[in-house]
Amino acid sequence: MWVAAYMLAIVVVNWLFDLLPVIQTPLGAWPPASIIVGFVLILRDLAQRQAGHYVLIAMLAAGIITYVMVDPFIALASVAAFLVSETADWIVYTVTKRPLADRILASSAVSSPLDSVVFLGLIGFLSPASFILQSLSKFAGAVAVWAFLRHRESRIRGA
């Protein structure tokens, strides 16, 4: 289930990057689809729990589907960003021997900024403001999931 959700999320987020216009803010350009990329990175962690290291094959398959379905320029930038960030995420998640919530938070702290710098750089929207906005919006999803999982773990221990 998580592997399929992860693959679907990659395709959907890239479609949204292609569909939604970039918002020009006083701090720089900001792609609104970046809000949900953080959840894609979290889905990768859950998919890895389900499929182990085969999750990398799922990422590549979703990249190929993305290339066929959206603007190839966006798809190539996205695949490059996912390869860099997801590999870093995979390494941190794999070597960190902490509870799931902590591993999601740690791996997202590393992968969110990497994904932002690669993707924004390749599509020509890299600025300090866009990097900060996109990285923070991605990491916010990880913090929300971390808090939810921590709360759930404390309820289970208390029960």
Secondary structure as GFF3:
##gff-version 3
##sequence-region A 1 159
A	DSSP	alpha_helix	2	19	.	.	.	ID=ss1
A	DSSP	beta_strand	23	25	.	.	.	ID=ss2
A	DSSP	beta_strand	28	30	.	.	.	ID=ss3
A	DSSP	alpha_helix	34	51	.	.	.	ID=ss4
A	DSSP	three_ten_helix	52	54	.	.	.	ID=ss5
A	DSSP	alpha_helix	55	69	.	.	.	ID=ss6
A	DSSP	alpha_helix	72	95	.	.	.	ID=ss7
A	DSSP	alpha_helix	100	123	.	.	.	ID=ss8
A	DSSP	alpha_helix	128	158	.	.	.	ID=ss9
###
